[in-house]
Amino acid sequence: MDENQVFPVDNEDDDVVVTLSLDDGSEVTCEILTIFDIGDQDYIVLLPLDENGEENSEGQVYIYRYFEDETGAPSLDNIESDEEYDAVAKKFDELYGEALDEE
């Protein structure tokens, strides 16, 4: 994915939904599950939706580094190292587990 890709937000829905343009030219619609930080870096967790706008049956999520420029426009970047990804996935599991416990 292009790290400077700005994605549109669908403000008509209760859940915040974005469309990602992937490297292979395809697009995938995702719901933003959460944005959180570890240290000075923000991360975003996206839940890919199927063609009917429903959660994917595998429970797959996409995790990216998240940035906003001076104007507040969002952009994403891939997580390059296994160590960083593992730390981010662990933090997400902690946050997601707490959110599920509250429901």
C-alpha positions as a Markdown table, in Angstrom:
| # | Residue | x | y | z |
|---|---|---|---|---|
| 1 | Met | 0.0 | 0.0 | 0.0 |
| 2 | Asp | 1.2 | 3.5 | -0.8 |
| 3 | Glu | 2.3 | 5.0 | 2.6 |
| 4 | Asn | 0.9 | 8.4 | 1.6 |
| 5 | Gln | -2.5 | 7.0 | 0.5 |
| 6 | Val | -5.3 | 9.2 | 1.9 |
| 7 | Phe | -8.5 | 7.2 | 2.3 |
| 8 | Pro | -12.0 | 8.6 | 2.3 |
| 9 | Val | -14.3 | 8.2 | 5.3 |
| 10 | Asp | -17.9 | 7.3 | 5.0 |
| 11 | Asn | -19.6 | 9.7 | 7.4 |
| 12 | Glu | -23.1 | 8.3 | 6.7 |
| 13 | Asp | -22.5 | 5.2 | 8.7 |
| 14 | Asp | -22.4 | 4.7 | 12.5 |
| 15 | Asp | -19.1 | 2.7 | 12.1 |
| 16 | Val | -16.3 | 4.6 | 10.5 |
| 17 | Val | -15.5 | 2.8 | 7.2 |
| 18 | Val | -12.6 | 3.4 | 4.9 |
| 19 | Thr | -11.6 | 2.1 | 1.5 |
| 20 | Leu | -8.0 | 1.0 | 1.1 |
| 21 | Ser | -6.3 | 0.8 | -2.3 |
| 22 | Leu | -3.9 | -2.2 | -2.3 |
| 23 | Asp | -0.7 | -2.6 | -4.2 |
| 24 | Asp | -2.3 | -5.0 | -6.6 |
| 25 | Gly | -4.8 | -2.3 | -7.7 |
| 26 | Ser | -7.7 | -3.8 | -5.8 |
| 27 | Glu | -9.7 | -2.0 | -3.1 |
| 28 | Val | -11.0 | -3.3 | 0.2 |
| 29 | Thr | -13.6 | -1.7 | 2.4 |
| 30 | Cys | -12.7 | -1.8 | 6.1 |
| 31 | Glu | -14.2 | -0.7 | 9.4 |
| 32 | Ile | -11.8 | 1.1 | 11.8 |
| 33 | Leu | -11.7 | -0.9 | 15.0 |
| 34 | Thr | -9.3 | 1.3 | 16.9 |
| 35 | Ile | -6.4 | 3.7 | 16.8 |
| 36 | Phe | -3.9 | 3.5 | 19.6 |
| 37 | Asp | -0.3 | 4.4 | 20.3 |
| 38 | Ile | 2.8 | 2.6 | 21.6 |
| 39 | Gly | 5.4 | 5.2 | 22.6 |
| 40 | Asp | 5.4 | 8.0 | 20.0 |
| 41 | Gln | 3.9 | 5.9 | 17.2 |
| 42 | Asp | 0.2 | 5.6 | 16.4 |
| 43 | Tyr | -1.3 | 2.4 | 14.9 |
| 44 | Ile | -4.7 | 1.6 | 13.3 |
| 45 | Val | -6.5 | -1.7 | 13.2 |
| 46 | Leu | -8.9 | -2.2 | 10.3 |
| 47 | Leu | -11.5 | -5.0 | 9.9 |
| 48 | Pro | -12.0 | -5.9 | 6.2 |
| 49 | Leu | -15.6 | -6.2 | 5.2 |
| 50 | Asp | -17.1 | -8.6 | 2.7 |
| 51 | Glu | -19.0 | -7.5 | -0.4 |
| 52 | Asn | -22.2 | -7.1 | 1.7 |
| 53 | Gly | -20.5 | -4.8 | 4.2 |
| 54 | Glu | -20.4 | -7.5 | 6.9 |
| 55 | Glu | -17.4 | -8.5 | 9.0 |
| 56 | Asn | -15.2 | -11.1 | 7.3 |
| 57 | Ser | -15.8 | -14.6 | 8.5 |
| 58 | Glu | -12.1 | -15.3 | 9.3 |
| 59 | Gly | -11.9 | -12.5 | 11.8 |
| 60 | Gln | -8.9 | -11.1 | 9.9 |
| 61 | Val | -7.7 | -7.6 | 10.7 |
| 62 | Tyr | -5.1 | -5.3 | 9.1 |
| 63 | Ile | -2.7 | -3.4 | 11.3 |
| 64 | Tyr | -0.7 | -0.4 | 10.0 |
| 65 | Arg | 1.3 | 2.5 | 11.3 |
| 66 | Tyr | -1.0 | 5.5 | 11.3 |
| 67 | Phe | 0.0 | 9.2 | 10.6 |
| 68 | Glu | -1.7 | 12.5 | 10.1 |
| 69 | Asp | 0.0 | 15.3 | 8.2 |
| 70 | Glu | -0.2 | 19.0 | 9.2 |
| 71 | Thr | -3.7 | 19.3 | 7.7 |
| 72 | Gly | -5.0 | 16.2 | 9.6 |
| 73 | Ala | -5.1 | 14.0 | 6.4 |
| 74 | Pro | -4.5 | 10.4 | 7.4 |
| 75 | Ser | -1.9 | 8.1 | 5.9 |
| 76 | Leu | -0.8 | 4.5 | 6.6 |
| 77 | Asp | 2.5 | 2.7 | 6.5 |
| 78 | Asn | 3.3 | -1.0 | 6.7 |
| 79 | Ile | 4.9 | -2.4 | 9.9 |
| 80 | Glu | 8.3 | -3.7 | 8.7 |
| 81 | Ser | 9.7 | -5.7 | 11.6 |
| 82 | Asp | 8.3 | -8.8 | 13.2 |
| 83 | Glu | 9.2 | -7.4 | 16.7 |
| 84 | Glu | 7.2 | -4.3 | 16.1 |
| 85 | Tyr | 4.2 | -6.2 | 14.7 |
| 86 | Asp | 4.3 | -8.6 | 17.6 |
| 87 | Ala | 4.2 | -5.7 | 20.1 |
| 88 | Val | 1.4 | -4.0 | 18.3 |
| 89 | Ala | -0.6 | -7.2 | 17.9 |
| 90 | Lys | -0.2 | -7.9 | 21.7 |
| 91 | Lys | -1.4 | -4.4 | 22.6 |
| 92 | Phe | -4.4 | -4.7 | 20.3 |
| 93 | Asp | -5.3 | -8.1 | 21.9 |
| 94 | Glu | -5.2 | -6.4 | 25.3 |
| 95 | Leu | -7.4 | -3.5 | 24.1 |
| 96 | Tyr | -9.8 | -5.7 | 22.2 |
| 97 | Gly | -10.1 | -8.2 | 25.1 |
| 98 | Glu | -11.0 | -5.3 | 27.4 |
| 99 | Ala | -13.6 | -3.9 | 24.9 |
| 100 | Leu | -15.2 | -7.4 | 24.6 |
| 101 | Asp | -15.3 | -7.7 | 28.4 |
| 102 | Glu | -17.2 | -4.4 | 28.6 |
| 103 | Glu | -20.0 | -5.5 | 26.2 |
